[in-house]
Amino acid sequence: MRRRGSLACRRCCLAVWALCLATLAALPALAGDGRLLATGGATQAEGAAGGGIVPWAVIAGYGTREQHGGTAFRTHLDTGDYSLDSVGAAYGFGNRLELSLARQRIGLGTLQRQLALPVDHFRQDVIGAKLRLAGDLVYGAMPQVSLGVQHKRHRDFNVPRAVGAREDRGTDIYIAASKLFLGGAAGYNLLLNATLRSTSANQAGLLGFGGDLRGGRSLVWEGSAAVMPDPHWALGIEYRQKPDNLGFAREDDWRDVFAAWFPNKRIAVVAAWADLGSVATLDRQRGPYLSLQMSY
């Protein structure tokens, strides 16, 4: 069963990638690349344009007001005890509206062996939307401000339910403000982002929603900062505050240090070292993060 499940997951990921690439490739006349290099960001693990663990106010792709543009991505994180794979796509309409879809799979590894769990992975689907409300990332004094939602559905809920999670689905609502300061850090470009999120998710939804300690929503903040020593490179840090809903295990905040490479407007590669803290009783969950994004 484990081998068949793993094979089915790989086939699903390949099918999502094929659909993403086919859809984006079928729209060459609409694709936009009018914005500055790297101003579309990378793809956050839940499918939104931004950093690795934090969504930014930017809209996916490089389309300007009269153009559209999209992205497809694949992300892998390995802490030794757990692994996280995420695959999906996003599309930006007129640098105003972003729609995204992602499938996440967390491999339970050590936890499955220690507790003899009936499954060795959890899966989650994330459907997202983001609307730019005001401002601009580069021009003018006001930062770009966007309102976003991420509706999440856990697909393997029996174990999260057994440890106290209340729901198999939930919706995060967030507002993000991002600004790129040209020459703002000793002559280098500086990007700052702040995000405020309303959520009931446990480990971003990978352990369900709500719990025995707290069933409702929590208001948490997230932040990113990056310096661009070169137009093709960004070096930065991220921090994501987390709620603590489940009594069986504490939930720590997430953070990472990353390097993003934008060789051109079609490809973005992000490498990071992520620290997830304690995850489902296993402490010091740290490891490498790698994400590949293709833009059209």
C-alpha positions in Angstrom: 0.0 0.0 0.0 2.8 2.4 0.8 4.4 1.9 -2.6 1.1 2.3 -4.5 0.3 5.5 -2.5 3.7 7.0 -3.2 3.3 6.2 -6.9 -0.1 7.7 -7.0 1.2 10.9 -5.3 4.0 11.1 -7.9 1.6 10.7 -10.7 -0.7 13.3 -9.3 2.2 15.8 -9.0 3.2 15.1 -12.6 -0.4 15.6 -13.8 -0.6 18.9 -11.9 2.7 20.0 -13.5 1.6 19.0 -16.9 -1.7 20.8 -16.6 0.0 23.9 -15.3 2.5 24.0 -18.1 -0.1 23.2 -20.8 -2.4 25.9 -19.5 0.3 28.6 -19.3 1.9 27.6 -22.7 -1.5 27.9 -24.4 -1.7 31.6 -23.5 1.4 33.2 -25.1 -0.5 36.2 -26.4 -1.7 37.2 -22.9 1.6 36.6 -21.1 3.2 39.7 -19.7 6.8 40.5 -18.8 6.7 44.2 -18.4 7.7 44.5 -14.7 11.2 44.6 -13.3 13.1 41.4 -12.8 12.3 39.6 -9.5 9.3 41.9 -8.8 6.9 38.9 -9.2 8.7 37.2 -6.3 9.1 33.5 -6.0 6.2 31.1 -5.0 5.4 30.5 -1.3 4.8 26.9 -0.2 1.1 27.4 -0.2 1.0 28.6 -3.8 0.9 32.4 -3.4 3.5 34.8 -4.9 6.0 35.8 -2.3 8.9 34.2 -0.4 9.2 30.6 0.8 7.0 30.6 3.9 5.4 34.1 3.7 3.1 35.5 1.0 3.9 39.0 -0.2 1.6 41.7 -1.7 3.0 41.1 -5.2 0.9 39.4 -7.9 2.2 36.3 -9.6 4.0 36.7 -13.0 5.4 39.8 -14.6 2.2 41.2 -16.2 1.5 44.9 -16.0 -1.9 46.5 -15.8 -2.8 45.5 -19.3 -1.1 42.1 -19.3 -1.5 38.7 -17.7 1.2 36.3 -16.4 1.5 33.1 -14.5 3.9 30.7 -12.7 4.3 27.0 -12.1 6.4 25.8 -9.1 7.8 22.8 -7.3 9.2 23.0 -3.7 10.9 20.4 -1.5 11.9 20.7 2.2 13.6 18.0 4.2 14.2 18.2 8.0 15.4 14.6 8.4 12.3 13.6 10.3 9.8 15.1 7.9 9.7 16.0 4.2 7.4 18.5 2.5 6.7 18.6 -1.2 4.5 21.3 -2.8 3.5 21.7 -6.4 1.1 24.0 -8.2 0.5 27.1 -10.2 -0.6 30.7 -10.0 -1.9 33.2 -12.5 -2.0 37.0 -12.3 -4.5 39.1 -14.1 -3.5 42.7 -15.0 -1.2 42.9 -11.9 -4.4 43.1 -9.9 -5.8 39.7 -9.2 -3.9 36.4 -8.5 -5.5 32.9 -8.4 -3.4 29.9 -7.2 -3.6 26.2 -6.6 -1.2 24.0 -4.7 -1.0 20.4 -3.6 1.1 19.7 -0.5 2.4 16.4 0.8 4.2 15.9 4.1 6.1 12.7 4.6 5.9 11.6 8.3 9.1 9.6 8.3 10.3 9.3 11.9 6.9 10.0 13.4 5.3 7.2 11.4 7.9 4.7 12.5 7.9 5.7 16.2 4.1 5.7 16.6 3.3 3.0 14.0 0.8 5.3 12.3 -1.5 3.8 9.7 -0.2 6.3 7.0 3.2 7.6 6.2 2.1 11.0 4.7 -0.5 13.7 4.9 -1.8 15.7 1.9 -3.4 19.1 1.6 -5.0 21.1 -1.2 -4.7 24.9 -1.1 -6.8 27.2 -3.3 -5.8 30.8 -3.1 -6.8 34.3 -4.3 -5.1 37.6 -3.8 -6.3 41.1 -4.8 -4.1 44.2 -5.0 -5.9 46.9 -3.1 -3.6 49.9 -3.4 0.0 51.2 -3.9 2.8 49.9 -6.0 5.8 47.7 -5.2 8.4 50.0 -6.8 6.8 53.4 -7.7 5.4 56.0 -5.3 5.7 56.3 -1.6 2.9 53.9 -0.6 3.7 50.2 -0.4 1.8 47.7 -2.4 -1.1 46.3 -0.3 -3.0 43.2 -1.1 -5.7 41.1 0.5 -5.5 37.3 0.2 -7.3 34.1 1.1 -6.1 30.5 1.2 -8.7 27.8 1.5 -7.2 24.6 2.6 -8.5 21.0 2.7 -6.7 18.2 4.5 -7.1 14.9 2.6 -5.9 12.4 5.3 -7.6 13.7 8.4 -8.0 10.5 10.6 -4.7 11.0 12.5 -5.0 14.8 13.0 -8.5 14.2 14.3 -7.2 11.6 16.8 -4.7 14.1 18.3 -7.3 16.8 18.7 -7.7 18.7 15.5 -11.3 19.9 15.0 -11.8 20.4 11.3 -10.3 19.0 8.1 -10.6 22.4 6.3 -10.2 26.0 7.0 -9.6 29.4 5.3 -6.7 31.7 6.1 -7.3 35.4 5.4 -4.3 37.8 5.2 -3.3 41.3 4.3 0.2 42.0 3.1 2.2 45.2 2.4 5.4 45.0 0.3 7.8 47.7 -0.8 11.0 47.6 -2.9 13.3 50.5 -2.0 15.7 51.1 -4.9 19.2 51.7 -3.5 17.7 51.5 0.0 20.5 49.4 1.6 23.9 50.9 1.1 23.1 51.4 -2.6 21.5 48.0 -3.0 17.8 47.4 -3.5 15.9 46.5 -0.3 12.6 44.6 -0.1 10.5 44.7 3.0 7.2 42.8 3.6 4.8 42.5 6.5 1.8 40.2 6.5 -1.0 39.9 9.0 -2.9 36.6 8.9 -6.1 35.3 10.5 -6.0 31.5 10.8 -7.0 28.4 12.7 -4.5 26.1 11.0 -2.2 23.7 12.8 1.2 23.6 11.1 -0.2 25.7 8.2 -3.1 23.2 8.0 -0.9 20.0 7.6 -2.3 18.9 11.0 -5.8 20.1 10.5 -7.6 23.2 11.9 -8.4 24.2 15.5 -7.7 22.0 18.5 -8.4 21.1 22.1 -6.5 24.2 23.4 -8.0 26.7 20.9 -10.8 26.2 18.4 -11.2 29.6 16.9 -9.0 31.9 14.9 -5.7 33.5 15.9 -4.2 36.7 14.5 -0.5 36.2 13.6 2.1 38.2 11.8 4.7 37.3 9.3 7.6 39.3 7.8 10.3 39.2 5.1 13.4 41.3 4.3 15.7 40.9 1.4 18.7 42.7 -0.1 19.5 42.5 -3.8 23.3 42.7 -4.2 22.7 42.2 -8.0 19.5 42.4 -10.1 19.6 38.6 -10.4 20.0 37.8 -6.7 18.1 38.3 -3.5 19.4 37.4 0.0 17.0 37.5 2.9 15.2 36.2 5.9 11.6 35.4 6.8 9.6 34.9 10.0 6.2 33.4 10.4 4.3 33.4 13.7 2.1 30.4 14.4 -0.9 29.7 16.6 -0.7 26.9 19.2 -4.0 25.0 19.1 -3.1 21.4 20.0 -2.4 20.1 23.5 -0.4 17.0 22.5 2.5 19.1 21.0 3.5 22.7 21.0 3.7 24.6 17.7 6.7 26.9 17.2 7.1 29.8 14.8 8.8 29.3 11.5 11.8 31.1 10.1 14.3 30.8 7.2 17.4 32.3 5.6 17.2 32.3 1.8 19.0 33.0 -1.4 16.9 33.6 -4.6 18.4 33.5 -8.1 16.5 35.1 -11.0 18.6 34.3 -14.2 15.8 35.7 -16.3 12.1 36.4 -16.2 11.2 32.8 -16.9 13.0 31.0 -14.1 13.5 31.6 -10.4 15.4 29.3 -8.0 15.2 29.7 -4.2 17.5 27.8 -1.8 17.0 28.3 2.0 17.7 26.9 5.4 14.4 26.6 7.2 13.8 26.2 11.0 10.3 24.9 11.8 11.0 24.4 15.5 9.0 21.6 17.1 6.6 19.7 14.8 4.2 17.1 16.3 6.5 16.3 19.3 9.7 16.2 17.3 12.0 19.1 18.2 14.6 21.0 16.1 13.1 20.5 12.7 15.6 22.2 10.5 16.7 21.5 7.0 17.3 22.7 3.4 14.5 24.1 1.3 14.7 24.2 -2.5 12.0 25.7 -4.9 11.9 26.0 -8.7 9.5 28.4 -10.4 8.8 28.9 -14.1 7.1 32.1 -15.2 5.1 32.8 -18.4 
